Amino acid sequence: MNQVFSEYTGGGCLYVLVRGNEPRLSASLSNLSGCNGVERLADDILVLSAEPETGIDDFLCRVFGVTTELGAEIVEASLGGDGERQETVVAGFKVEAGTAETTAGLPRDQAIILEPGLAFGSGQHPSTRLMGRGLAYINGHADSFPSPVLDIGCGSGILSIICARLGGRRVLGLDINPAAVAGARRNVILNGLEGRVRISSEPIEGLKGSFALITANISPFVLFKIAPLLPGLLAPGGILIMAGMCEAQMDDLWNILWQIGLDGRRQVYSDGAWRGLVLQT
């Protein structure tokens, strides 16, 4: 069992990152007492949240029991936010759940509407909030919002949608999860942005293009794997915004970025045990 970051006990919702490939893992974790939901962060990474007022130690023991039985491991646990009941705001945009039926006739620029689902990116996870802070920083310090944009591991499409709302004229969201791709496409249409945002399952290894902004809200294991591809995709003077790592993993990320020749002005954000990075090359 890896070190668990359980020192953040001042309130908020408990999130646990689990790594494993057992097909029963997601369902088993979802059925745990106190589990508020399970989302897939990557092929072998799940993030689950605990219901408000759930005892941290007891919940982690239950998670540990499942991961031990199914050959998985707890990668990290942390508390973030003020619980599921708090209004969700990312990069200044209120995030609400809805469908085409429930939002028919409502103004599309008042909030970001996401269909309820299992794709990662509800706006409540600390790493998504950190990405939002990075996007807000870029929006507040740039003459115009960078474009085109590449959103790696787009999940629900929330960051792709935010980038378009902030002024990105062309946004490409990538995800290898077919369910996430289908859901993100529905969310793009739901927010009236199908003319500016394209969602694709195209492998990043075969991607061609030059992007002024690359966002990556993904697990550090995936981020470290794809990092060598980033210099070939980032335009000169381009910007990287990344989240999903803890403080110790941030040091590893610095080393990798330096080795592949990516350096520049840095802005680091924190939310509990989670870290986010803005790097302008």
N, C-alpha and C positions, 0 to 999 in steps of 0.2 A: 504494500500500500504506500503510495507516494505521500509526501508531506501534505497535510491538509491545512489550508489557510483559514483556521477557525477563530483567529484572534479578533475578527471584526464582529464583535458581539453587541454593538451599540444600537441595534435595531435594523430593520430592513428584511428583505427576502433572501433566503438562503438558496444559492445556486451551486450545483455539484456537477463537475465535468467528469464524464466517465468514458474510458476507452475500451473497446472490445468489439469483436466481430460475431459473437453468438447471435443467431437470428431471434432468439427469445428474449434478448436483453432489454429491448425497448418496452415490450409488453410487461415484463416482470417488474421493471422499475416503475412503470405507470401504475401498477397495482399496489404499490407500497402504501401503507398508511401514512398520510401526511403529504403525499406527492401531489403537487399542483399541476404538473404537466411535464412532458418530455419532448424535446425538440432535437433534431439531428443537425449537428454542427458540421460534420464531415462524414465520410464513409464509415469510419470507425470511432467517431466521437459523438457522444450524446450529452446534452445538458438538461438537467432536470431541476425544477424549482420546488421548494417546500411551501406548504400552505402557511399563511401568517399564524404566528403564535406556536408553531411546531417546535418542539424541543430539538435543539441542534444536535446534541450528542446522541440522542435516541434515533433521530432520523439518519445520521451518518452511520450508525451501527446497522440499521436496516439496509442501507445502500451497500455497506461493506459486505453484509451477508449475501446479497444477490450477486455482487461482482465476484466474490470468492467462489461461489457455486458455479458461475458461468464463465470462469476464466477471464474476467475483465479486471479493470483497476480504476480506482479513483485517481484522477489526474490532479484535480484541484477542487476546493470548495471555498466559497466566499459569500459574504453578505453584501448586497448592493441595493441601493434605492431605499424607498420607504414602504415597500410592500406592493402587492398587486393592486391595491385599491387606489393608489395614487394616480392622478391624471398623467398620462404618458405624453411627453413632449420631447421631440428629437429635432435638434437644429432649429428650434423655434416653431416647429410645426406640431400641432396637436395630432396624435395618432388615435384613430378610432376604428373599431371593428364594424364591418358592414358588408352588404352584398349589393348587387345591382338592383335587387328588388327593394331593399330597405333604404337605399340612398337615391332612388330615382327622383329627379327634380331638384335635388339639393345642389348648391353651388360647389363646384369641384375644387375651388382654390381656398376654401376655408379650413380644411383639414385633410390629412392623408388617410384614406380609407383602405384598410386591409381586410381581406376575407379571413375569417377565423380558420386556422389550419395548423399543420405541424411543421411547416417550413420555418426555419430559423429566421428571426427578424421581426418580432412583434413590437419592438421598440422598448421593451421593459428590461432587457438584459443589459448589464453594465457595459459590455463591449459595444453594443449598439449605441448607447448613450455617449460613449467616448468617441465613436466615429462621428456622431452628430456634433460634438464639440469641435472636432477637427474641421468639419465642413463649415460650421459657423465661423470659425477663425479665418479660413480661407476666404469665405464670402465677405467678411468684414475688412480684409486687408488687400484684396485684389481689385484692380480697376474693373475687371469683368470676370465672371465665374469661368474657370478653365473648361475648355472643350476641345476635342472629344474626351469622354470619360469612359474608363473601363472599371466595372464593378465586379471583382473576383469573388465568387461564392455568394451570389446575390440573394440566395434564400427567398424570402417573401418578395424581394424587389424593393424593400423600403429605402435603401440607400440610393438605388438607381432613380427612384421617384423623387427623392429629396434633391438629388443633384440636378434633375431636370427642373424642379420647382425653383431652385436657386439660380437658374440661368443656363445650365448645361444644354447646348443645342443638340448634341448627339451623345447618347449614353448607351453603352453596351453592357448588359448584365450577363455574367456567365455562371452556370451552376451545373454540376454533374448529376444532381438528383432530379430525375424526371418529374417527380411530384412537385418539387420546388419550381422548376421551369414552368410547368403548367399553371401553378398558382401565381407566380410572379407575372406571367403574361395576363392573367385575369386582373390582377391588381393594377397593372399599367393601364389597361382599358378602363377599369373602374375609376381611375383618377384622370382620365382624359388625356393621357400622354403617349398614346401609341404612335404618334408622329415623331416623337423625339427619343423614345426609349425602346430598344430592342433587347429581348431576352433570348439567350441561346444556350444550348448544351455543347457547343463547340469546345473541344479540348484546348486548353490554353497553350499546350505545346505546339499546336499548329496555327496559332493565331498570328495574323499579319496586321500591322498597323502601328501608328505612333499616337500615343495618348498624352494629353496635357495633364491629366489627373488619373491616378489609379487608386482605387479604394479596395481594401482587403480586410474584411471582418471575418477571419477564419482562424482555425486552430493553429497554434505555432508549428505543429508537426507538418501541416500542409504548407504553411507560409515558408518554412525553411526549405521545403522541397522545391517550391516554385520560384524562390528568390533569384536563382541564376537567370531566369527568363526575363526578369523585370527590366534590366538595362536595355534590352532589345525592344521593349514595348513602350518605354517612357521617353517622351519627347525631350529635347534639350531644355533644361530649366523646368522640367516637369515636377509634379508634386505627388508624393506617396502619402496616403493616410491608411494606417494599419492599426488593428486592435485585436484582442483575443489572447494576449499573453500576460503572464504575471511578471513581477519585477526581475526575477532571476532569468526568465526567458528573454527579457528585453536586452540583457547584456549579450546573450547569444545572438540576438537579432542584429545588434550593433556590429558585432564581429563579422557576421555574414555579409551585411550591407557594405561594410568597408572593404571586404575581400573582393566583392564583385564591382567595386568602383562607384558605389552610390554613397555620396556624402553631401552635406550642405547644411542649411539652416534647420535646426531641430526644435520641435515643440512637443513636450511629453505631458500627457494627462493621466490622472489616476482616478479610479473609482473602486474603493476597497482594495482587494488584491489585484485588480485588473489594471492594465496599462494600455494606453493608446499613444500613437506616434504620428506626428506630421513632419515629413521630411521634404524640404524644397531643395532640389538639387541645383 
